[in-house]
Structures are given as structure tokens and as C-alpha cells.
Amino acid sequence: MKLFNRYKFSDKSQTLGGVISTLMGIASLCCLVYGVYMSFTKGGAAGLEVGGFGLLALMLSVIGTVMGLLSFKEDNKFYTLSKIGSLLCGILTIFMISVLIMGLGF
């Protein structure tokens, strides 16, 4: 049963930018989900409230993507949260930009 006996003993830690990027991605996802929930409860007529949450989600995801990508420059660290945060924020950024473009009518 060597499969489960994989231990890592190291003094490495996660990158600070990766942790911040992951937290920003989770916050952006929460803003997006809450905005969609508000829109459904108000029958699609939520207006500026949902738009504000959408722009907040876009800003958080763009900043999280940049922070996650910059965190790969830190040496001798684990990059797991950097990968997760960059990927999550990148996907949310692309999604929110596409929603913004559809809302503008292009």
C-alpha cells in the first residue's frame, strides 16, 4: 500500500499572491452568484444593484488574475494556490467580459 504513504516534509509554503488570488476568485464568484440570485428574485429588474455586483466581480477577478500570475515569480514556494487562483480568476474574467459585451449590445 505505497499509494497512501506519500508525505511531504518541506519548509516551503504557498505563495502570498496565490493565496490572495484564490481568495479574490472566491469573492468574485460569490459576488457573481449573489448578483444572479438578486436578479432572479426581482424578476430581472434589479438594475444598478446587479450591475454593481457584476462590475465588482469583474474588478476582483482581473486583479486576482494579475496577482496570481505575478506570484509565480516567488522562488522556493508551492504554486498550487497560484494555479488555482489564476485559473479561477481568468475564467471569471472572460465570463464577466463576455456578459459586459452582451449587455452593451455588440
VEXBA-242109 format. One record per residue: residue in three letters; y, z, x negated of N, C-alpha, C, O in turn. Coordinates in steps of 0.2 Angstrom, whole numbers, padded with zeros to 4 digits. Layout:
N
+------+-------+-------+-------+-------+-------+-------+-------+-------+-------+-------+-------+-------+
: code :   n_y :   n_z :   n_x :  ca_y :  ca_z :  ca_x :   c_y :   c_z :   c_x :   o_y :   o_z :   o_x :
+------+-------+-------+-------+-------+-------+-------+-------+-------+-------+-------+-------+-------+
:  ALA :     Y :     Z :     X :     Y :     Z :     X :     Y :     Z :     X :     Y :     Z :     X :
...
+------+-------+-------+-------+-------+-------+-------+-------+-------+-------+-------+-------+-------+
This chain:
106
+------+-------+-------+-------+-------+-------+-------+-------+-------+-------+-------+-------+-------+
: code :   n_y :   n_z :   n_x :  ca_y :  ca_z :  ca_x :   c_y :   c_z :   c_x :   o_y :   o_z :   o_x :
+------+-------+-------+-------+-------+-------+-------+-------+-------+-------+-------+-------+-------+
:  MET : -0006 :  0000 : -0004 :  0000 :  0000 :  0000 :  0006 :  0000 : -0004 :  0011 :  0004 : -0003 :
:  LYS :  0007 : -0005 : -0009 :  0013 : -0005 : -0013 :  0019 : -0008 : -0009 :  0024 : -0008 : -0012 :
:  LEU :  0018 : -0010 : -0003 :  0023 : -0013 :  0000 :  0029 : -0009 :  0002 :  0034 : -0010 :  0002 :
:  PHE :  0027 : -0002 :  0003 :  0032 :  0003 :  0006 :  0034 :  0007 :  0000 :  0039 :  0011 :  0001 :
:  ASN :  0032 :  0006 : -0006 :  0034 :  0011 : -0011 :  0039 :  0007 : -0016 :  0039 :  0007 : -0022 :
:  ARG :  0044 :  0005 : -0013 :  0050 :  0001 : -0017 :  0056 :  0006 : -0016 :  0060 :  0006 : -0012 :
:  TYR :  0057 :  0010 : -0022 :  0063 :  0014 : -0022 :  0068 :  0011 : -0027 :  0066 :  0008 : -0032 :
:  LYS :  0074 :  0012 : -0025 :  0080 :  0010 : -0030 :  0083 :  0017 : -0032 :  0086 :  0020 : -0028 :
:  PHE :  0083 :  0018 : -0039 :  0086 :  0023 : -0042 :  0092 :  0020 : -0046 :  0090 :  0018 : -0051 :
:  SER :  0098 :  0021 : -0044 :  0103 :  0017 : -0047 :  0110 :  0021 : -0046 :  0110 :  0025 : -0041 :
:  ASP :  0114 :  0021 : -0050 :  0121 :  0024 : -0049 :  0126 :  0019 : -0046 :  0132 :  0020 : -0045 :
:  LYS :  0123 :  0013 : -0044 :  0128 :  0008 : -0040 :  0129 :  0010 : -0033 :  0126 :  0014 : -0030 :
:  SER :  0135 :  0008 : -0031 :  0137 :  0009 : -0024 :  0140 :  0003 : -0021 :  0140 : -0002 : -0024 :
:  GLN :  0141 :  0003 : -0014 :  0144 : -0003 : -0011 :  0151 : -0004 : -0013 :  0154 :  0001 : -0015 :
:  THR :  0153 : -0010 : -0013 :  0160 : -0011 : -0014 :  0165 : -0009 : -0009 :  0163 : -0009 : -0003 :
:  LEU :  0170 : -0007 : -0011 :  0175 : -0004 : -0006 :  0178 : -0010 : -0001 :  0178 : -0009 :  0005 :
:  GLY :  0179 : -0016 : -0004 :  0181 : -0021 :  0000 :  0175 : -0023 :  0005 :  0177 : -0025 :  0011 :
:  GLY :  0169 : -0022 :  0003 :  0164 : -0024 :  0008 :  0163 : -0019 :  0014 :  0162 : -0021 :  0019 :
:  VAL :  0164 : -0013 :  0012 :  0164 : -0008 :  0017 :  0170 : -0009 :  0022 :  0169 : -0009 :  0028 :
:  ILE :  0176 : -0010 :  0020 :  0182 : -0012 :  0024 :  0181 : -0018 :  0028 :  0183 : -0018 :  0034 :
:  SER :  0178 : -0023 :  0025 :  0177 : -0029 :  0028 :  0172 : -0029 :  0034 :  0173 : -0031 :  0039 :
:  THR :  0167 : -0025 :  0033 :  0162 : -0024 :  0038 :  0165 : -0020 :  0044 :  0164 : -0021 :  0050 :
:  LEU :  0169 : -0014 :  0042 :  0172 : -0011 :  0047 :  0177 : -0015 :  0051 :  0178 : -0014 :  0057 :
:  MET :  0181 : -0019 :  0048 :  0186 : -0024 :  0051 :  0182 : -0029 :  0056 :  0184 : -0030 :  0061 :
:  GLY :  0176 : -0031 :  0054 :  0172 : -0035 :  0058 :  0170 : -0032 :  0064 :  0170 : -0035 :  0069 :
:  ILE :  0168 : -0026 :  0063 :  0165 : -0022 :  0069 :  0171 : -0021 :  0074 :  0170 : -0021 :  0080 :
:  ALA :  0177 : -0019 :  0071 :  0183 : -0018 :  0075 :  0185 : -0024 :  0079 :  0187 : -0024 :  0085 :
:  SER :  0185 : -0030 :  0075 :  0186 : -0036 :  0078 :  0182 : -0038 :  0084 :  0184 : -0040 :  0089 :
:  LEU :  0175 : -0037 :  0083 :  0170 : -0038 :  0088 :  0171 : -0034 :  0094 :  0171 : -0036 :  0100 :
:  CYS :  0173 : -0027 :  0093 :  0175 : -0023 :  0099 :  0181 : -0025 :  0102 :  0181 : -0025 :  0109 :
:  CYS :  0186 : -0027 :  0099 :  0192 : -0030 :  0102 :  0190 : -0036 :  0107 :  0193 : -0037 :  0112 :
:  LEU :  0186 : -0040 :  0104 :  0184 : -0046 :  0107 :  0180 : -0045 :  0114 :  0181 : -0047 :  0119 :
:  VAL :  0175 : -0040 :  0113 :  0171 : -0038 :  0119 :  0175 : -0035 :  0124 :  0174 : -0036 :  0130 :
:  TYR :  0180 : -0030 :  0122 :  0184 : -0027 :  0127 :  0189 : -0032 :  0130 :  0190 : -0031 :  0136 :
:  GLY :  0191 : -0037 :  0127 :  0196 : -0042 :  0130 :  0192 : -0046 :  0135 :  0195 : -0047 :  0140 :
:  VAL :  0186 : -0048 :  0133 :  0182 : -0051 :  0138 :  0180 : -0047 :  0144 :  0180 : -0049 :  0150 :
:  TYR :  0179 : -0041 :  0143 :  0177 : -0036 :  0149 :  0184 : -0035 :  0153 :  0183 : -0035 :  0159 :
:  MET :  0189 : -0034 :  0150 :  0196 : -0034 :  0154 :  0197 : -0040 :  0158 :  0199 : -0040 :  0164 :
:  SER :  0196 : -0046 :  0155 :  0197 : -0052 :  0159 :  0192 : -0053 :  0165 :  0194 : -0055 :  0170 :
:  PHE :  0186 : -0051 :  0164 :  0181 : -0051 :  0170 :  0183 : -0046 :  0175 :  0182 : -0048 :  0181 :
:  THR :  0185 : -0040 :  0173 :  0187 : -0035 :  0178 :  0193 : -0037 :  0182 :  0194 : -0035 :  0188 :
:  LYS :  0198 : -0041 :  0179 :  0204 : -0043 :  0183 :  0203 : -0050 :  0185 :  0208 : -0053 :  0188 :
:  GLY :  0197 : -0053 :  0185 :  0196 : -0059 :  0188 :  0199 : -0065 :  0185 :  0201 : -0070 :  0188 :
:  GLY :  0200 : -0064 :  0178 :  0203 : -0070 :  0174 :  0211 : -0070 :  0174 :  0213 : -0074 :  0171 :
:  ALA :  0214 : -0065 :  0177 :  0221 : -0065 :  0177 :  0224 : -0059 :  0173 :  0229 : -0055 :  0176 :
:  ALA :  0221 : -0057 :  0167 :  0223 : -0052 :  0163 :  0230 : -0053 :  0159 :  0234 : -0049 :  0158 :
:  GLY :  0231 : -0059 :  0158 :  0237 : -0061 :  0154 :  0238 : -0059 :  0147 :  0234 : -0060 :  0143 :
:  LEU :  0244 : -0056 :  0146 :  0246 : -0054 :  0139 :  0241 : -0048 :  0136 :  0240 : -0048 :  0130 :
:  GLU :  0238 : -0044 :  0141 :  0234 : -0039 :  0138 :  0228 : -0042 :  0134 :  0226 : -0040 :  0129 :
:  VAL :  0224 : -0047 :  0137 :  0219 : -0050 :  0134 :  0221 : -0054 :  0128 :  0217 : -0055 :  0123 :
:  GLY :  0227 : -0058 :  0129 :  0229 : -0062 :  0123 :  0231 : -0057 :  0117 :  0230 : -0059 :  0112 :
:  GLY :  0233 : -0051 :  0119 :  0235 : -0047 :  0113 :  0228 : -0044 :  0110 :  0228 : -0044 :  0103 :
:  PHE :  0223 : -0043 :  0114 :  0217 : -0041 :  0110 :  0214 : -0047 :  0107 :  0211 : -0046 :  0102 :
:  GLY :  0215 : -0053 :  0109 :  0212 : -0059 :  0106 :  0216 : -0060 :  0099 :  0212 : -0061 :  0094 :
:  LEU :  0222 : -0059 :  0099 :  0226 : -0060 :  0093 :  0224 : -0055 :  0088 :  0224 : -0056 :  0082 :
:  LEU :  0223 : -0048 :  0090 :  0221 : -0043 :  0086 :  0215 : -0044 :  0083 :  0214 : -0043 :  0077 :
:  ALA :  0210 : -0047 :  0087 :  0203 : -0048 :  0084 :  0204 : -0054 :  0079 :  0200 : -0054 :  0074 :
:  LEU :  0208 : -0059 :  0080 :  0209 : -0064 :  0075 :  0212 : -0062 :  0069 :  0209 : -0063 :  0063 :
:  MET :  0217 : -0057 :  0069 :  0220 : -0055 :  0063 :  0215 : -0050 :  0059 :  0215 : -0051 :  0053 :
:  LEU :  0212 : -0046 :  0063 :  0207 : -0042 :  0059 :  0201 : -0046 :  0056 :  0199 : -0044 :  0050 :
:  SER :  0199 : -0051 :  0059 :  0194 : -0055 :  0056 :  0196 : -0059 :  0050 :  0192 : -0060 :  0046 :
:  VAL :  0202 : -0062 :  0051 :  0205 : -0065 :  0045 :  0206 : -0061 :  0039 :  0204 : -0062 :  0033 :
:  ILE :  0209 : -0055 :  0040 :  0210 : -0050 :  0035 :  0203 : -0048 :  0032 :  0202 : -0047 :  0026 :
:  GLY :  0198 : -0046 :  0036 :  0191 : -0044 :  0034 :  0188 : -0049 :  0030 :  0184 : -0048 :  0026 :
:  THR :  0189 : -0056 :  0032 :  0186 : -0061 :  0028 :  0188 : -0061 :  0021 :  0185 : -0062 :  0016 :
:  VAL :  0195 : -0061 :  0021 :  0198 : -0061 :  0014 :  0196 : -0055 :  0010 :  0194 : -0056 :  0004 :
:  MET :  0196 : -0049 :  0013 :  0194 : -0043 :  0009 :  0187 : -0044 :  0007 :  0185 : -0041 :  0001 :
:  GLY :  0182 : -0046 :  0011 :  0175 : -0047 :  0010 :  0174 : -0052 :  0004 :  0170 : -0050 :  0000 :
:  LEU :  0178 : -0057 :  0004 :  0177 : -0062 : -0001 :  0180 : -0059 : -0008 :  0177 : -0061 : -0013 :
:  LEU :  0185 : -0056 : -0008 :  0188 : -0053 : -0014 :  0184 : -0047 : -0017 :  0184 : -0046 : -0023 :
:  SER :  0180 : -0044 : -0013 :  0176 : -0039 : -0015 :  0170 : -0041 : -0020 :  0167 : -0037 : -0023 :
:  PHE :  0169 : -0047 : -0020 :  0163 : -0050 : -0024 :  0165 : -0050 : -0032 :  0161 : -0051 : -0036 :
:  LYS :  0172 : -0048 : -0033 :  0174 : -0048 : -0040 :  0173 : -0041 : -0043 :  0173 : -0041 : -0049 :
:  GLU :  0171 : -0036 : -0039 :  0169 : -0030 : -0042 :  0163 : -0030 : -0046 :  0158 : -0033 : -0043 :
:  ASP :  0163 : -0027 : -0052 :  0157 : -0028 : -0056 :  0152 : -0022 : -0055 :  0155 : -0016 : -0053 :
:  ASN :  0146 : -0023 : -0056 :  0141 : -0017 : -0056 :  0140 : -0014 : -0049 :  0140 : -0007 : -0049 :
:  LYS :  0140 : -0017 : -0044 :  0140 : -0014 : -0037 :  0135 : -0018 : -0033 :  0133 : -0023 : -0035 :
:  PHE :  0133 : -0015 : -0027 :  0129 : -0018 : -0022 :  0134 : -0022 : -0018 :  0139 : -0020 : -0016 :
:  TYR :  0131 : -0028 : -0016 :  0136 : -0033 : -0012 :  0133 : -0034 : -0005 :  0135 : -0039 : -0002 :
:  THR :  0129 : -0030 : -0003 :  0126 : -0031 :  0004 :  0131 : -0030 :  0010 :  0131 : -0035 :  0014 :
:  LEU :  0135 : -0025 :  0009 :  0140 : -0025 :  0015 :  0146 : -0030 :  0014 :  0149 : -0032 :  0019 :
:  SER :  0147 : -0033 :  0008 :  0151 : -0038 :  0006 :  0149 : -0044 :  0010 :  0153 : -0048 :  0013 :
:  LYS :  0142 : -0046 :  0009 :  0140 : -0052 :  0013 :  0140 : -0051 :  0020 :  0142 : -0056 :  0024 :
:  ILE :  0138 : -0045 :  0023 :  0138 : -0044 :  0030 :  0145 : -0044 :  0033 :  0146 : -0048 :  0038 :
:  GLY :  0150 : -0041 :  0030 :  0157 : -0041 :  0032 :  0160 : -0048 :  0032 :  0163 : -0050 :  0036 :
:  SER :  0159 : -0052 :  0026 :  0162 : -0058 :  0026 :  0159 : -0063 :  0031 :  0162 : -0067 :  0034 :
:  LEU :  0152 : -0063 :  0032 :  0149 : -0067 :  0037 :  0151 : -0065 :  0044 :  0153 : -0070 :  0048 :
:  LEU :  0151 : -0059 :  0046 :  0153 : -0057 :  0052 :  0160 : -0059 :  0054 :  0162 : -0062 :  0059 :
:  CYS :  0165 : -0057 :  0049 :  0172 : -0059 :  0050 :  0173 : -0067 :  0050 :  0177 : -0069 :  0053 :
:  GLY :  0169 : -0070 :  0046 :  0170 : -0078 :  0045 :  0168 : -0081 :  0052 :  0172 : -0085 :  0054 :
:  ILE :  0163 : -0079 :  0055 :  0160 : -0081 :  0061 :  0165 : -0080 :  0067 :  0167 : -0084 :  0071 :
:  LEU :  0168 : -0073 :  0067 :  0173 : -0071 :  0072 :  0179 : -0075 :  0071 :  0182 : -0077 :  0076 :
:  THR :  0181 : -0077 :  0065 :  0187 : -0080 :  0064 :  0187 : -0088 :  0066 :  0191 : -0090 :  0070 :
:  ILE :  0181 : -0091 :  0065 :  0180 : -0098 :  0068 :  0180 : -0098 :  0075 :  0183 : -0102 :  0078 :
:  PHE :  0177 : -0093 :  0078 :  0176 : -0092 :  0085 :  0183 : -0091 :  0088 :  0185 : -0094 :  0093 :
:  MET :  0187 : -0086 :  0086 :  0194 : -0085 :  0089 :  0198 : -0091 :  0088 :  0203 : -0092 :  0092 :
:  ILE :  0198 : -0094 :  0082 :  0202 : -0100 :  0081 :  0201 : -0106 :  0086 :  0205 : -0109 :  0089 :
:  SER :  0194 : -0106 :  0087 :  0192 : -0111 :  0092 :  0195 : -0110 :  0099 :  0197 : -0114 :  0103 :
:  VAL :  0194 : -0103 :  0101 :  0197 : -0101 :  0108 :  0204 : -0102 :  0108 :  0207 : -0104 :  0113 :
:  LEU :  0208 : -0100 :  0103 :  0215 : -0101 :  0102 :  0217 : -0109 :  0103 :  0222 : -0110 :  0107 :
:  ILE :  0213 : -0113 :  0100 :  0215 : -0120 :  0101 :  0213 : -0123 :  0108 :  0217 : -0127 :  0110 :
:  MET :  0208 : -0120 :  0111 :  0206 : -0122 :  0118 :  0211 : -0120 :  0122 :  0213 : -0123 :  0127 :
:  GLY :  0214 : -0114 :  0121 :  0219 : -0111 :  0125 :  0226 : -0115 :  0125 :  0229 : -0115 :  0130 :
:  LEU :  0227 : -0118 :  0119 :  0233 : -0122 :  0118 :  0233 : -0129 :  0122 :  0238 : -0132 :  0123 :
:  GLY :  0227 : -0131 :  0123 :  0225 : -0137 :  0127 :  0224 : -0143 :  0122 :  0226 : -0149 :  0125 :
:  PHE :  0222 : -0142 :  0116 :  0221 : -0148 :  0112 :  0215 : -0151 :  0113 :  0213 : -0156 :  0110 :
+------+-------+-------+-------+-------+-------+-------+-------+-------+-------+-------+-------+-------+
